């Protein structure tokens, strides 16, 4: 199943004071220009060999007096997370073979889009160096390289030092993803982790930066951040259990037996997950535990990992809070008194006595807090628009001004406690990612880097709009749209519509270079900011959660109809896309309104919701009950999930062309969810439209790992949409 994303911006690299759960797969993204050959025309089932047909095997489950048939239950390997049953692997491989056969006639167009997308990536791209302690740090790509190289040099000048070569570490692996990267306070050691399967169980190693050699392997089952002790002798980390739940925090002393590393905290509640962070002043290790609606935080001095953890405030159901430290006080962001959160101060001697500093507001949604030596840096959203407020400790405050009316902005990596300037990330639907330094004294933004697009990009060729579309219950729904100027608003143009809509995760109106391959072929691209995300405040999230889940699905359909009314498309001329929990959304609307869509692209879709939410043995199920409801104990939750769960609601009707993806090693949305859904769709649908299932046999929730390999999958999805919409 999906896991809720961090509320912190993707621009930010620094550890958050509230350890954040892992992100779901987000839009077909990142990185746009040149026209390729015209589409060769869609491949239809009539020109293909017969698709794989999964065997139907009787299986049923009964709950609350209702029996549910599950004829494709056998596609779940009972030895999971091992998947070794030959008949299951053979079926998945047959689906992949069918996918390849269907896409072969369009191989030239896929290659063209891939080369376009690759041409928009700066081959030797590098980040802006950032000071941290006695060094500045940055990453860089080599020309042709798929993975980053990480460097540093002394703050006062000196030779560049390569501290981690991801390309070398990835050699020999089909999949590679670097995780934690943390240099010890004395600058001598690097704690780093990597996942080489996509299963998101990372191996943590310690590297001697003087020799470049790894000197210890700490754990092979970590997930999350790593924090050093102040004296550089210990490293704290979190481990996952067999159900991929981060259940404990440990501290390893260098040179000792890692198996004997003491446990700093272990969580007994099966629904809670543990994460680590560090306060901005580096005084405390933060141990957070919680689920999607409840938090509990403990602090351990970085000077003494052996000290008893300080409980800030005991957990209370549906109360969230995050903690940072500065000026001898704790600074707390919490929703205990207002749905849009407030900011409070506490004395570390009495950490559960919270004095309001900034009260909650119906107009201002407080989303993040970092406490620096001179300012509280407050991330907030007003009318759906990102704001960054700097508040001095004497109460003087101001917001950082940005140059466009609609944009996305967030604090970037600011590791030092007392930086002279603040690093900011900025983008919009037509503005490439930009890195600023903000001077809080002069109140000026200095541009340090604008995302370079080697093949060329002219923002004047494109236009963007933010529309408000009426929903069926009278709620006005925001939509961000971008298109090439001259796009015909008469219903004749193709539209690509994306949404996510879960976990309070907003999809920002940001720039994408890959998206330009659609815009330059006459598409408009729209993001539906549906309820279930927190685009318009935390209550916007609550209005699409659990008992109000149908609002998310209705919003998406209503946005599509509103865009049709505005001339952006016509019924059957809309390609839709969502991943993970957004894939659930795709499944629901494919069942309820199939005639609206010209193509459905569902990435790692959470579509077997009812079965997953009743299986406590699966990764994360207990922790997801606050988000979706617990159908085991609550008949109302059972009935609600049954009413929309895409797998159970497949029926005999015409469906649009569909492309469904999954990952064999995915611990969040297990591979059998898309596989079972595709099998049931094949058996039930009454149309002759193309239905493709692609299971990545060597990756997990995020697909392929290299920066160019990932583009191949985006190109395939876009070509599918182009072909189906003609």
C-alpha positions in Angstrom: 0.0 0.0 0.0 1.1 3.6 -0.3 2.9 5.4 2.5 2.2 9.0 3.2 4.8 11.5 2.0 6.7 14.0 4.0 5.1 17.4 4.3 8.5 18.9 3.7 9.4 20.1 0.3 11.4 18.0 -2.2 13.8 21.0 -2.4 14.9 20.4 1.2 17.8 18.0 1.9 18.3 18.6 5.6 17.0 16.4 8.3 13.5 17.4 9.5 12.8 17.7 13.1 9.8 15.4 12.6 11.1 12.2 11.0 9.0 11.9 7.8 7.6 8.7 6.3 8.7 7.7 2.8 7.2 9.3 -0.2 4.9 7.6 -2.6 5.6 7.7 -6.3 4.6 11.0 -7.6 3.8 12.3 -11.1 5.5 11.2 -14.3 8.0 13.9 -13.7 11.0 15.9 -13.8 13.0 17.0 -16.1 11.3 19.1 -21.9 11.8 20.3 -26.5 11.8 19.2 -30.0 9.2 17.6 -32.2 9.7 14.0 -33.0 8.1 11.9 -35.7 4.3 11.7 -35.9 2.8 8.8 -33.9 2.8 5.5 -35.8 -0.8 4.9 -34.7 -1.9 2.9 -31.8 -1.4 -0.8 -31.7 -4.8 -2.5 -31.1 -5.4 -5.9 -29.7 -6.5 -7.1 -33.2 -2.9 -6.6 -34.4 -1.4 -8.4 -31.3 -1.1 -12.0 -30.2 -3.7 -12.9 -27.6 -3.0 -11.3 -24.2 -2.2 -13.4 -21.2 -5.3 -14.7 -19.4 -4.9 -15.4 -15.7 -6.5 -18.5 -14.4 -9.6 -18.1 -12.3 -9.4 -20.0 -9.0 -12.2 -20.0 -6.5 -11.2 -18.0 -3.3 -13.5 -16.0 -1.1 -13.4 -14.2 2.2 -16.3 -13.3 4.5 -16.5 -10.4 6.9 -19.4 -8.6 8.5 -21.7 -11.2 6.9 -20.6 -10.3 3.4 -18.7 -12.8 1.2 -16.3 -11.3 -1.4 -15.0 -13.4 -4.3 -11.3 -13.1 -5.0 -10.6 -15.3 -8.0 -7.0 -14.0 -8.6 -5.9 -14.3 -5.0 -3.4 -17.0 -6.2 -1.2 -14.2 -7.8 -0.1 -13.3 -4.3 3.0 -15.5 -3.4 2.3 -16.8 0.1 6.1 -16.7 0.7 6.1 -12.9 0.2 8.4 -10.9 0.4 10.0 -13.7 -1.6 8.3 -14.3 -4.9 9.4 -17.6 -6.3 6.3 -19.4 -7.4 7.0 -20.3 -11.1 3.3 -19.9 -12.2 3.2 -16.4 -10.8 6.6 -15.4 -12.3 5.6 -16.9 -15.6 2.3 -14.9 -15.7 4.1 -11.6 -14.9 6.7 -12.3 -17.5 4.0 -13.1 -20.1 2.3 -9.7 -19.3 5.7 -8.0 -19.8 6.1 -9.8 -23.1 2.7 -8.6 -24.2 3.5 -5.1 -23.2 6.7 -5.2 -25.3 4.8 -6.5 -28.3 2.2 -3.8 -28.0 4.8 -1.0 -27.7 7.2 -2.3 -30.4 5.4 -0.5 -33.3 5.9 2.7 -31.3 9.5 2.1 -30.4 10.8 4.9 -32.7 8.5 7.4 -31.0 9.5 6.1 -27.5 13.1 6.6 -28.5 12.4 10.1 -29.8 10.7 11.2 -26.6 13.5 9.5 -24.6 16.2 11.5 -26.5 14.2 14.7 -26.1 13.9 14.2 -22.4 17.5 13.2 -22.1 18.5 16.2 -24.1 16.8 18.5 -21.5 19.0 17.1 -18.7 22.4 18.8 -18.2 24.8 15.9 -18.6 27.3 17.3 -16.1 24.7 18.9 -13.8 25.8 19.8 -10.3 24.2 21.3 -7.2 25.1 24.6 -5.7 27.7 24.0 -3.0 26.4 24.5 0.6 28.5 25.1 3.7 28.2 22.6 6.5 30.8 22.9 9.3 34.3 23.2 8.0 33.5 22.2 4.4 31.2 22.9 1.5 29.4 20.0 0.0 27.8 19.4 -3.4 26.9 16.6 -5.8 27.6 16.4 -9.6 26.9 14.1 -12.5 29.5 13.1 -15.1 28.5 13.3 -18.7 26.6 10.1 -19.5 26.4 9.1 -15.8 23.2 7.8 -14.3 24.1 8.5 -10.7 25.6 11.3 -8.6 29.1 11.8 -7.3 29.3 13.6 -3.9 32.1 16.0 -3.2 33.4 18.4 -0.6 36.3 20.9 -0.1 37.5 22.9 2.9 35.6 26.0 3.6 38.7 28.2 3.3 39.7 26.6 0.0 41.6 23.5 -1.0 41.3 20.5 -3.2 38.0 18.8 -4.0 37.5 15.5 -2.4 35.2 12.7 -3.8 33.4 11.2 -0.8 30.9 8.9 -2.5 30.7 7.7 -6.1 27.2 6.4 -6.7 28.1 5.2 -10.1 30.9 3.0 -8.8 28.6 1.7 -6.0 25.8 0.9 -8.5 28.1 -1.1 -10.7 26.8 -4.7 -11.0 23.4 -3.9 -9.7 20.2 -3.6 -11.8 18.9 -1.1 -9.2 20.7 1.3 -6.9 19.4 4.1 -4.7 21.5 6.0 -2.2 19.8 6.7 1.1 21.4 8.4 4.1 24.5 10.5 3.7 25.9 12.0 6.9 29.4 13.2 7.6 30.6 12.9 11.2 30.9 16.2 13.2 34.7 15.9 13.2 34.6 15.5 9.4 36.5 12.2 9.3 33.8 9.7 8.6 30.8 9.2 6.3 27.7 7.2 7.3 26.0 6.2 4.1 23.3 3.7 3.1 22.1 2.2 -0.2 19.3 -0.1 -1.5 20.2 -2.4 -4.4 16.9 -4.1 -4.9 14.1 -1.6 -4.6 12.8 -3.3 -1.5 13.8 -0.2 0.6 15.9 -2.2 3.0 19.1 -0.2 3.0 22.6 -1.3 4.1 24.4 1.2 6.4 28.1 1.5 6.2 30.8 3.7 7.7 33.5 5.1 5.4 36.9 6.5 6.4 37.1 9.7 4.3 40.9 9.8 4.5 41.2 6.4 2.8 37.9 6.2 0.9 37.4 2.7 2.3 34.3 1.4 4.2 35.4 0.3 7.6 32.2 -1.1 9.1 28.8 -2.4 8.0 26.3 -1.4 10.7 23.0 -2.9 9.5 21.4 -4.3 6.4 17.9 -3.4 7.3 17.8 0.3 7.9 15.3 2.8 6.5 15.5 6.5 7.1 17.9 9.1 8.3 21.2 8.7 10.2 22.4 11.0 13.0 25.9 11.2 14.5 26.7 11.8 18.2 28.4 15.1 18.9 31.7 13.3 19.6 31.6 11.3 16.3 31.9 8.0 18.1 28.3 6.8 17.6 25.7 6.7 14.9 21.9 6.4 15.4 19.6 4.8 12.8 16.2 3.1 12.4 15.7 -0.5 11.4 12.7 -2.2 9.7 11.2 -5.5 10.6 10.0 -8.3 8.3 6.8 -6.3 7.6 8.9 -3.3 6.5 7.9 -1.2 9.6 10.5 1.0 11.1 10.0 -0.2 14.6 13.1 0.8 16.5 16.0 3.3 16.8 19.5 2.0 17.7 22.9 3.6 18.3 26.0 1.9 17.2 29.4 2.7 18.7 32.2 2.5 16.2 34.4 -0.5 16.7 31.8 -2.5 18.7 29.7 -5.4 17.5 26.8 -4.0 15.5 24.5 -6.9 16.6 24.9 -5.6 20.1 24.0 -2.0 19.4 21.7 -0.7 22.2 18.1 0.2 21.4 17.3 3.8 22.0 13.6 3.3 21.5 11.3 0.5 20.2 7.7 1.0 19.2 5.2 -1.6 20.3 2.2 -0.3 18.4 2.0 -2.1 15.1 0.5 0.9 13.4 3.3 3.3 14.4 6.6 3.9 12.6 9.8 5.3 14.1 12.0 7.9 12.4 15.0 10.0 13.3 16.0 13.6 12.9 18.2 16.2 14.5 17.3 19.6 15.8 18.6 22.6 13.8 21.0 23.6 16.7 22.4 20.1 16.7 21.6 19.8 20.4 19.2 16.8 20.2 18.6 13.6 18.4 14.9 13.5 17.6 13.1 10.2 17.8 9.7 10.4 16.4 7.0 7.7 16.3 3.5 7.9 14.9 1.1 7.1 12.1 -0.8 9.3 9.6 -2.6 11.3 12.3 -0.7 11.0 15.6 2.8 11.8 16.7 5.0 11.3 19.8 8.5 12.7 20.1 11.5 12.0 22.3 14.7 13.9 22.5 18.2 12.5 23.2 21.2 14.8 23.7 23.6 14.4 20.8 26.3 14.8 23.5 25.1 11.6 25.2 23.3 8.9 23.3 23.2 6.9 26.5 20.9 9.4 28.3 17.3 8.5 28.9 15.1 9.8 26.0 13.1 12.9 27.0 9.4 12.4 26.1 8.2 15.8 24.9 4.5 15.0 25.2 2.6 11.6 25.3 0.7 10.6 22.2 -2.9 11.7 21.8 -4.9 10.3 19.0 -5.2 12.7 16.1 -2.7 15.2 17.6 0.3 15.8 15.5 3.4 17.8 16.6 6.9 18.4 15.4 9.8 19.7 17.5 12.9 21.8 16.9 15.4 23.5 19.3 16.9 26.9 19.4 17.7 29.7 21.8 17.5 27.3 24.7 13.8 26.5 24.0 11.8 23.9 22.1 9.7 25.1 19.2 6.7 23.1 18.4 4.4 22.9 15.4 1.1 21.3 16.3 -2.6 20.9 15.3 -3.8 20.5 18.9 -5.8 23.7 18.9 -6.4 24.5 15.3 -6.7 22.3 12.1 -4.2 24.5 10.3 -1.6 24.2 13.2 -0.1 26.6 15.6 3.5 27.3 16.8 4.3 27.1 20.4 7.4 27.4 22.7 8.4 25.1 25.6 11.1 24.9 28.2 13.1 21.6 27.8 12.6 21.2 31.6 8.8 21.1 31.1 8.5 20.0 27.5 4.8 19.3 27.6 3.8 22.9 28.6 3.3 24.7 25.3 3.0 28.5 25.1 1.4 29.8 21.9 3.7 31.9 19.8 1.7 32.0 16.6 -2.0 31.0 16.9 -3.7 28.8 14.3 -5.6 30.6 11.5 -8.3 29.7 9.1 -6.4 31.7 6.4 -2.8 30.6 7.0 -1.9 26.9 6.9 1.4 26.3 8.8 3.2 23.4 7.1 6.8 23.5 8.5 9.1 25.0 11.1 12.9 25.2 11.4 14.4 27.2 14.3 17.7 28.9 13.4 19.9 31.0 15.6 18.3 34.3 14.5 14.9 33.3 13.0 12.1 30.8 13.1 11.7 29.8 9.4 8.1 29.1 8.9 6.7 27.3 5.8 3.0 28.1 5.3 0.4 28.2 2.6 -2.1 31.0 1.9 -5.0 30.3 -0.6 -2.9 27.3 -1.8 0.2 29.4 -2.4 3.5 28.7 -0.7 4.9 31.3 1.6 8.1 31.4 3.7 8.0 33.6 6.8 11.1 34.6 8.9 10.3 35.5 12.4 13.0 37.0 14.7 12.9 36.0 18.3 11.8 39.5 19.3 8.7 39.0 17.2 9.7 41.0 14.1 8.7 39.1 11.0 8.4 39.3 7.3 7.6 37.0 4.3 10.1 36.3 1.5 8.9 37.9 -1.7 8.8 35.8 -4.9 8.5 37.1 -8.5 5.5 35.2 -9.9 1.8 35.1 -9.0 1.7 31.3 -8.9 4.7 29.2 -7.9 6.2 26.6 -5.6 8.8 27.6 -3.0 10.4 26.0 0.0 13.4 26.1 2.3 16.3 24.2 0.8 19.2 22.6 2.5 20.3 24.9 5.4 22.4 22.6 7.6 24.1 25.4 9.7 22.4 26.8 12.8 23.3 30.4 12.1 23.6 30.9 8.3 24.1 34.4 7.0 21.7 33.6 4.2 18.9 31.0 3.7 18.9 28.6 0.8 15.5 28.6 -1.1 14.1 26.4 -3.8 11.7 27.9 -6.3 9.8 26.8 -9.4 6.5 27.3 -11.3 4.6 25.5 -14.1 6.7 27.6 -16.6 9.8 28.4 -14.6 12.6 25.8 -14.3 13.8 25.0 -10.8 15.7 27.9 -9.4 18.0 28.1 -6.3 18.1 31.3 -4.4 20.0 32.6 -1.4 17.9 35.0 0.7 19.6 37.8 2.7 17.3 38.5 5.7 19.0 41.8 6.4 18.9 43.3 2.9 15.7 41.3 2.2 17.0 40.3 -1.3 17.1 37.1 -3.3 20.3 36.2 -5.1 19.9 33.7 -7.9 22.5 31.0 -7.6 21.3 28.5 -10.2 18.5 28.1 -12.8 17.9 24.6 -14.1 19.7 24.5 -17.4 18.0 22.8 -20.3 20.7 22.1 -22.9 18.3 21.5 -25.8 16.7 24.9 -25.2 13.6 26.2 -23.5 11.7 29.4 -24.1 9.1 30.1 -21.4 7.4 32.7 -23.6 6.1 29.8 -25.7 4.0 28.5 -22.9 1.1 29.8 -20.7 -0.2 28.7 -17.4 -3.5 29.2 -15.6 -5.0 28.5 -12.2 -8.7 27.7 -12.5 -11.4 27.2 -9.9 -13.9 24.5 -11.0 -17.2 23.9 -9.2 -17.6 20.5 -7.6 -20.9 18.7 -7.4 -21.3 19.7 -3.7 -20.5 23.4 -4.5 -16.9 23.3 -3.4 -14.6 25.2 -5.7 -11.7 23.0 -6.9 -8.3 24.4 -7.9 -6.7 23.3 -11.1 -3.3 24.2 -12.5 -3.0 24.1 -16.3 0.0 24.6 -18.6 0.0 24.5 -22.4 1.8 25.8 -25.4 0.5 29.1 -26.5 -2.0 28.7 -29.3 -3.6 25.6 -27.7 -7.2 25.5 -29.0 -9.8 25.9 -26.2 -12.6 24.5 -28.3 -12.5 20.9 -27.0 -10.3 19.6 -29.9 -7.0 19.4 -28.1 -5.8 16.5 -26.0 -5.5 16.9 -22.2 -3.2 15.0 -19.8 -4.8 15.2 -16.3 -2.8 14.2 -13.1 -3.8 14.0 -9.5 -2.8 12.3 -6.3 -5.2 13.2 -3.5 -4.2 11.4 -0.3 -2.2 11.7 2.9 -2.5 15.5 3.0 0.1 15.6 0.2 -0.2 18.6 -2.1 0.9 18.4 -5.7 2.6 21.7 -6.3 2.4 23.7 -9.6 6.0 23.0 -10.5 8.1 22.7 -13.6 8.8 19.5 -15.5 11.1 19.1 -18.4 9.6 15.7 -19.4 6.2 17.3 -19.6 7.3 19.5 -22.5 7.3 16.5 -24.8 3.5 16.5 -24.4 3.0 20.3 -24.5 5.0 20.4 -27.8 2.8 17.8 -29.3 -0.4 19.8 -28.6 -1.3 18.6 -25.2 -2.5 20.7 -22.3 -1.3 19.3 -18.9 -3.4 19.9 -15.8 -3.0 19.1 -12.1 -6.3 18.6 -10.2 -5.7 19.7 -6.6 -8.4 17.4 -5.3 -9.4 17.0 -1.6 -7.3 14.4 0.2 -4.2 16.6 -0.5 -3.6 19.6 1.7 -3.4 22.1 -1.1 -5.9 24.5 0.5 -5.2 23.6 4.2 -5.3 20.7 6.5 -9.0 20.5 6.4 -8.8 20.1 2.6 -7.0 16.8 3.4 -9.5 15.8 6.0 -12.4 16.3 3.5 -10.9 13.6 1.3 -9.9 11.1 4.0 -11.5 7.9 5.4 -15.3 8.5 5.7 -15.1 11.4 3.1 -13.0 9.5 0.6 -15.6 9.7 -2.1 -14.9 13.5 -2.3 -11.5 12.8 -3.8 -13.0 10.7 -6.6 -15.9 13.1 -7.2 -13.5 16.0 -7.3 -11.4 14.5 -10.0 -14.3 13.7 -12.2 -15.8 17.2 -11.6 -12.4 18.8 -12.5 -12.4 16.9 -15.8 -15.9 18.0 -16.6 -15.0 21.6 -15.7 -12.0 21.5 -18.0 -14.2 20.1 -20.8 -16.6 23.0 -20.2 -13.7 25.4 -20.4 -12.7 24.0 -23.8 -9.5 22.2 -22.7 -10.8 18.8 -23.9 -13.8 16.7 -24.9 -15.0 13.4 -23.4 -12.7 10.6 -24.5 -9.8 13.1 -25.2 -8.4 13.1 -21.7 -5.4 10.9 -20.6 -5.4 10.5 -16.9 -2.5 9.5 -14.6 -1.9 8.9 -10.9 0.5 6.7 -8.9 0.2 4.8 -5.7 -2.7 6.2 -3.8 -3.3 8.3 -7.0 -3.4 5.0 -8.8 -6.4 4.1 -6.6 -8.0 7.2 -7.8 -7.4 6.1 -11.4 -9.0 2.8 -10.7 -12.1 4.3 -9.1 -12.8 6.8 -11.9 -12.1 4.2 -14.6 -15.0 2.2 -13.0 -17.3 5.1 -12.5 -16.8 7.3 -15.5 -15.0 5.3 -18.2 -16.5 7.3 -21.1 -14.6 10.5 -20.0 -11.2 9.0 -20.5 -9.2 8.4 -23.6 -6.4 6.6 -21.7 -5.7 5.7 -18.1 -2.1 5.4 -16.8 -2.0 3.9 -13.3 1.4 3.7 -11.8 1.9 1.2 -8.9 -1.8 1.6 -8.2 -3.2 0.9 -4.7 -6.3 -1.0 -6.1 -6.8 -4.0 -3.9 -7.8 -1.8 -1.0 -10.3 -4.0 0.8 -8.1 -7.1 0.9 -5.0 -5.2 1.8 -6.7 -3.3 4.7 -7.9 -6.6 6.1 -4.5 -8.3 6.0 -2.5 -7.4 9.1 0.4 -9.4 8.0 1.2 -7.1 5.1 3.7 -4.2 5.3 2.2 -1.2 7.0 -1.5 -2.3 7.1 -2.1 -1.3 10.8 -0.5 2.1 10.2 -2.8 2.8 7.3 -6.1 2.3 9.1 -6.3 5.9 10.2 -6.1 7.0 6.6 -8.5 4.5 5.1 -10.5 3.0 8.0 -10.2 -0.4 9.6 -12.5 -2.8 7.7 -11.7 -5.7 10.1 -13.4 -4.1 13.2 -15.6 -1.4 11.6 -18.4 -2.5 9.3 -19.0 1.1 8.1 -15.3 1.2 7.0 -15.7 -2.2 5.3 -18.8 -1.0 3.5 -17.2 2.3 2.5 -14.0 0.6 1.1 -16.1 -2.0 -0.7 -18.0 0.8 -2.4 -14.9 2.1 -4.1 -12.1 -0.4 -4.0 -11.2 -0.7 -7.7 -10.5 -4.4 -7.8 -13.9 -5.4 -6.3 -15.8 -2.9 -8.5 -14.6 -4.0 -11.9 -17.6 -4.9 -13.9 -18.8 -5.8 -17.4 -18.5 -2.6 -19.3 -16.4 -0.8 -21.8 -13.1 0.6 -20.3 -10.7 3.0 -21.9 -7.2 2.0 -23.0 -5.2 1.3 -19.9 -1.5 1.1 -18.9 -0.9 -0.3 -15.5 2.6 -0.6 -13.9 4.0 -2.3 -10.8 7.3 -3.4 -9.2 8.0 -6.9 -8.0 10.0 -5.6 -5.0 7.6 -2.9 -4.1 7.0 -3.0 -0.3 4.3 -0.3 -0.4 2.0 -1.4 -3.2 2.7 -5.0 -3.6 3.0 -6.4 -7.1 -0.1 -8.5 -6.9 -2.4 -5.4 -6.6 -1.9 -4.2 -10.2 -1.6 -7.8 -11.4 -4.9 -8.9 -9.9 -6.6 -5.8 -11.1 -5.4 -6.2 -14.7 -6.4 -9.8 -14.7 -9.9 -9.0 -13.5 -10.2 -6.2 -16.0 -9.2 -8.5 -18.9 -11.9 -10.9 -17.9 -14.7 -8.4 -17.4 -14.3 -5.6 -19.9 -16.5 -5.6 -23.1 -14.4 -3.4 -25.3 -11.5 -4.1 -27.7 -9.3 -1.4 -26.2 -5.7 -2.0 -25.3 -4.9 -3.1 -21.7 -1.2 -3.4 -20.8 0.4 -4.5 -17.5 4.1 -3.9 -17.0 5.8 -5.3 -13.8 9.3 -4.1 -13.3 11.0 -7.3 -12.1 14.0 -5.6 -10.6 12.7 -2.5 -8.9 10.2 -1.3 -6.4 7.8 1.6 -5.8 9.7 4.3 -7.7 10.5 2.3 -10.8 14.0 2.2 -12.3 16.7 4.0 -10.4 19.1 5.7 -12.9 18.3 9.2 -14.1 18.1 8.1 -17.8 16.5 4.7 -17.1 13.7 6.5 -15.4 13.1 8.6 -18.5 12.5 5.5 -20.5 9.5 4.6 -18.4 8.1 8.1 -18.7 8.6 8.1 -22.4 6.6 4.8 -22.7 3.7 6.2 -20.7 3.6 9.4 -22.7 3.7 7.5 -26.0 0.8 5.3 -24.7 -1.2 8.5 -24.1 -0.2 10.0 -27.5 -1.2 6.9 -29.4 -4.5 6.4 -27.7 -5.6 10.0 -28.1 -4.3 10.1 -31.7 
